[in-house]
Structures are given as C-alpha cells and as structure tokens.
C-alpha cells in the first residue's frame, strides 16, 4: 500500500496564505474558491485565512464604497485602525470592513482630526482628484495627513484597475507617495513607489509584475501651491514610467519573445486544428482509432 503523505494544519495555512497573497488583480474570488476546494476545511480557512485576506486588500489598495459618500476610499495600511476598522480622511469617518465580502459597515464620524495637517491634506486631495479625472477616469485616491511638532506628513495612495475577464486579462495600477516637510523650510524630498500588475490568461498564463521607486524635490509654499507642484511631480513621473513600460514590452514582443520560439512549425505553415485529420499525424491517429 502506498504511503499517504499528510500535511499539517500549519503547512496548509502557509500554502493558503501564499495562494491568497499572490492572487492576480480582480481574481480573488476564483482563487478563494479554488483554495477552498483544495483545503477542504472551512473551519481552518475561516480561522487562518482572515489575516491573508486583510493583507491582500491593504496591499492591493482595494477601493471601498461608503454609504452617503461620493468618492470611494482605499483600504490601506495607513488607514488601518486595527480590528478591521479603517479611517477615511476625506469623509472623516471610521468604518468596519469585511475583507472577504469587501463591504463597509458601522460608519462613524471622527472628531479628533489633525487640524494642523488637514488644510494641506485637503488641498492635495482636491488637486489629485482633478489629475485622476483627467488621466485615470474611474481611479481612486486617498490622502492621509499627520503632524508632529512643526513637521507635516502627507501620504498619497492611488489605485486604478481595469478588469476584463471576458477578454482573459485583468490589470491594476497603484502608486504611493509620501513627503514630510516643515512649511517654513521651503522644500522637502517626496518619495514615490509605482506598481503595475497585469494577468493575461487566454491559452496560457502570463503575469507582468513591475515596480519602481523615485525621489524628487518638492517646493513647499502654501497648501494650494504645494499641492499643485506635488501633483505635477506625480504626473511627470507616472507618465515617464508608464511610457517606459510600454516601450520596453513592445521591444520585448518584437525581439525577446520571438527568440524564445518558432513563429511557425517546421512546415512553415500554421496548423489548422479544425482540419487536423488532413495532416499525416492526424491521419495516423485516425487510422489507429485514437
């Protein structure tokens, strides 16, 4: 009798978290359903999967719609108040978030907002939404602001996705920016991180996962002027990176991918699989009764 290899619950949990962690954008439900079948243990999935679901949503900047609010808020580590509670700096509310159903509930107003940072945060949010409307259409941003003494820290999270499962591909763009400055010092260093992820799965399985970090000097004046300058930096750097990505993969398509395989079989003609019986191998298979 063959030996039966058993996997501990700890090992199952590790595998489960990795499957969830690397779920392609827009395909969480498919990955979750497959993991549920493989695990065949709903109690273990519920107990140990919650952490993986939360990490994925925060890492992917998952958009969330709050009742009564015009704009969505992003689920991020910067708004995480623990115990599945998140902060929306735009509406100045907190809410409970179900990481599996991706739904918000128990929305509550917040009174202790950082007023020192708020005018800077609000001005940047307004400028950034104009930029998103012009370049991303249905993109979503959340801007956080905090202050420590005379220093103000602004953190920008931006997300845009396009899911087209009927065309066998899904894609997501994320960018994150942060800057800490003293309004009286005139300039500060802004740090940015871009992430692009695309999954194409028609007759194959190909993923593009790319990221880039940048640093730029930000001129600090008043809230409105600083916000416009910040958004200009974001626009220039994102445009440059996206253009470079496009050019790089166009070149790869024309050179690298072509070098990996023949474009045509050795017969120098494409195979018509609907007429396979007309080929010698097809005829042989047919004669053998296969």
C-alpha positions in Angstrom: 0.0 0.0 0.0 1.4 3.4 -1.0 2.4 5.8 1.8 -0.1 8.6 2.4 1.6 12.0 2.8 -0.2 14.2 5.3 0.2 17.9 5.6 0.0 19.7 9.0 -2.5 22.5 9.5 0.5 24.9 9.9 1.8 23.9 6.4 -1.7 24.1 5.0 -2.0 27.6 6.4 1.3 28.7 4.9 0.2 27.4 1.5 -3.2 29.1 1.8 -1.6 32.4 2.6 0.7 32.3 -0.3 -2.1 31.4 -2.8 -4.1 34.4 -1.5 -1.1 36.7 -1.3 -0.3 36.2 -5.0 -3.9 36.3 -6.3 -3.9 38.3 -9.6 -5.9 41.6 -9.5 -9.6 41.0 -10.0 -9.4 37.3 -9.4 -9.7 37.0 -5.7 -13.0 35.1 -5.8 -11.6 32.5 -8.3 -8.5 31.9 -6.1 -10.6 31.8 -2.9 -12.9 29.2 -4.4 -10.0 27.0 -5.6 -8.2 27.3 -2.3 -11.4 26.3 -0.5 -11.7 23.2 -2.6 -8.1 22.2 -2.2 -8.1 22.9 1.6 -11.5 21.2 2.1 -11.6 22.6 5.6 -13.9 25.7 6.0 -13.1 26.0 9.7 -9.4 26.2 9.0 -10.0 28.6 6.1 -12.1 30.9 8.3 -9.6 30.8 11.2 -6.4 31.3 9.4 -7.5 33.0 6.1 -8.7 36.2 7.6 -5.2 37.6 8.0 -4.3 36.8 4.4 -7.5 38.4 3.1 -6.7 41.6 5.1 -3.1 41.8 3.9 -4.2 41.3 0.3 -6.8 44.1 0.4 -4.3 46.5 2.0 -1.5 45.6 -0.4 -3.8 46.0 -3.4 -5.3 49.3 -2.3 -8.8 47.8 -2.6 -11.5 50.5 -3.2 -14.4 50.6 -0.8 -17.7 52.5 -1.2 -19.2 54.2 1.9 -22.9 54.9 2.0 -23.6 58.6 1.5 -20.2 59.4 0.1 -19.4 60.5 -3.4 -15.9 59.1 -3.5 -14.6 55.7 -2.7 -11.9 55.2 -0.1 -8.9 52.9 -0.4 -8.2 50.1 2.1 -4.6 50.7 3.1 -2.2 50.2 5.9 -2.3 54.0 6.5 -6.0 54.0 7.3 -5.8 50.7 9.4 -7.0 51.3 12.9 -6.8 47.6 13.8 -9.6 45.1 14.4 -10.9 45.6 10.8 -11.6 49.3 11.4 -10.4 51.8 8.9 -10.3 55.6 8.6 -11.5 57.7 5.7 -9.7 61.1 5.9 -11.9 62.6 3.2 -15.3 62.0 4.9 -13.6 62.0 8.4 -15.3 58.7 9.4 -14.3 55.3 10.6 -15.9 52.1 9.4 -15.8 48.3 9.8 -14.6 46.4 6.8 -15.4 42.8 5.8 -12.3 41.7 4.0 -14.0 38.7 2.4 -17.2 40.3 1.3 -15.4 43.7 0.7 -18.2 45.6 2.3 -18.2 48.5 4.8 -20.5 48.9 7.8 -20.8 50.7 11.1 -19.7 54.1 9.7 -19.0 56.6 12.5 -17.9 60.3 12.4 -14.5 61.2 13.8 -14.0 64.5 15.7 -10.2 64.4 16.6 -8.9 65.2 13.1 -5.3 66.6 12.9 -6.2 70.2 12.1 -2.5 71.2 11.5 -2.2 68.8 8.6 -5.8 69.0 7.4 -5.6 72.1 5.2 -2.5 70.6 3.4 -4.1 67.2 3.1 -7.4 68.6 1.8 -5.7 70.8 -0.8 -3.7 67.9 -2.1 -6.7 65.7 -2.3 -8.6 68.2 -4.4 -5.6 68.7 -6.8 -5.1 64.9 -7.0 -8.7 64.2 -7.9 -8.5 66.6 -10.8 -5.4 64.7 -12.0 -7.1 61.3 -11.7 -10.2 62.5 -13.5 -8.0 63.7 -16.4 -5.8 60.6 -16.6 -7.5 57.6 -15.0 -11.2 58.2 -15.3 -12.5 55.9 -12.6 -9.3 55.8 -10.5 -9.5 56.2 -6.7 -7.2 58.1 -4.3 -6.9 58.5 -0.6 -4.7 61.2 1.0 -3.6 61.0 4.6 -2.2 63.8 6.7 -0.5 63.9 10.1 1.7 66.3 12.0 4.4 66.0 14.6 5.5 69.4 16.1 6.2 71.6 13.1 6.5 68.7 10.6 3.7 67.7 8.4 3.5 64.3 6.7 1.3 63.7 3.6 0.7 60.2 2.2 -0.9 59.6 -1.2 -2.4 56.3 -2.3 -3.7 56.0 -5.8 -5.4 53.0 -7.5 -6.8 52.3 -10.9 -7.8 49.0 -12.3 -9.4 47.5 -15.5 -10.8 44.0 -15.2 -11.8 42.3 -18.5 -12.2 38.6 -17.7 -14.3 38.2 -20.9 -11.1 39.1 -22.8 -9.0 36.9 -20.4 -7.0 39.7 -18.8 -7.0 41.9 -15.7 -4.8 44.8 -14.7 -4.1 47.2 -11.8 -2.0 50.3 -11.3 -1.0 51.5 -7.8 1.1 54.4 -6.8 2.1 55.6 -3.4 3.7 58.9 -2.4 4.9 60.4 0.9 6.5 63.6 2.0 7.4 65.1 5.3 8.1 68.8 5.5 8.3 71.9 7.6 6.3 74.7 5.9 9.0 77.2 6.9 11.9 75.4 5.2 10.8 75.8 1.5 11.5 72.3 0.2 11.4 68.6 1.0 12.0 65.2 -0.6 9.0 63.4 -2.0 9.2 59.6 -2.3 7.1 57.6 -4.8 6.5 53.9 -5.5 4.8 52.7 -8.6 3.4 49.2 -9.0 1.9 47.7 -12.2 0.4 44.2 -12.4 -1.3 42.6 -15.3 -2.5 39.0 -15.8 -3.2 37.6 -19.2 -4.6 34.0 -19.4 -6.0 33.2 -22.8 -4.5 29.9 -23.9 -1.7 30.5 -21.4 -0.8 32.2 -18.1 1.4 35.3 -18.1 1.8 37.9 -15.4 3.5 41.3 -15.6 4.6 42.5 -12.1 6.7 45.7 -12.1 7.6 48.4 -9.7 9.8 51.5 -9.4 10.9 53.8 -6.6 11.5 57.5 -7.2 12.7 60.5 -5.2 12.0 64.2 -6.2 12.4 67.6 -4.6 9.1 69.3 -3.7 9.0 73.1 -3.4 6.9 74.0 -0.4 4.9 77.2 -0.4 1.2 77.4 0.7 -1.2 74.4 0.7 -2.6 75.1 -2.8 0.7 75.9 -4.5 2.4 72.9 -2.9 -0.4 70.6 -3.9 -0.2 71.7 -7.5 3.6 71.2 -7.5 3.2 67.8 -5.9 0.7 66.6 -8.4 2.9 67.9 -11.3 5.7 65.7 -10.0 3.3 62.7 -9.7 2.1 63.3 -13.3 5.6 63.6 -14.8 7.0 60.6 -13.0 4.0 58.3 -13.7 3.8 59.3 -17.3 7.5 58.6 -17.7 7.3 55.2 -16.1 4.2 54.1 -18.0 5.8 55.2 -21.3 9.0 53.3 -20.5 6.9 50.2 -19.6 5.1 50.4 -22.9 8.2 50.8 -25.0 10.0 48.0 -23.1 7.3 45.4 -23.7 6.8 46.5 -27.3 10.5 45.8 -27.8 10.3 42.5 -25.9 7.4 41.4 -28.2 9.5 42.2 -31.3 12.7 40.6 -30.1 12.9 38.6 -26.9 9.6 36.7 -27.3 10.3 35.9 -30.9 13.6 34.5 -30.0 12.1 32.1 -27.5 10.2 30.0 -30.0 9.4 29.5 -33.7 6.6 31.6 -35.1 5.7 28.7 -37.4 6.2 24.9 -37.2 9.0 23.4 -39.3 6.5 23.1 -42.2 6.5 26.9 -42.3 2.7 26.9 -42.2 0.2 27.3 -39.4 -1.7 24.2 -38.2 -5.5 24.4 -38.7 -6.6 22.3 -35.7 -10.1 22.0 -37.2 -8.6 20.1 -40.1 -6.1 18.0 -38.1 -7.3 14.8 -39.9 -5.9 16.2 -43.1 -2.3 16.1 -41.7 -0.2 12.9 -41.7 -0.1 12.8 -37.9 -3.9 13.3 -37.7 -4.5 10.6 -40.3 -2.3 8.2 -38.5 -4.1 8.8 -35.2 -7.4 8.3 -37.1 -6.2 5.0 -38.6 -5.1 3.8 -35.2 -8.5 4.5 -33.8 -7.3 7.1 -31.4 
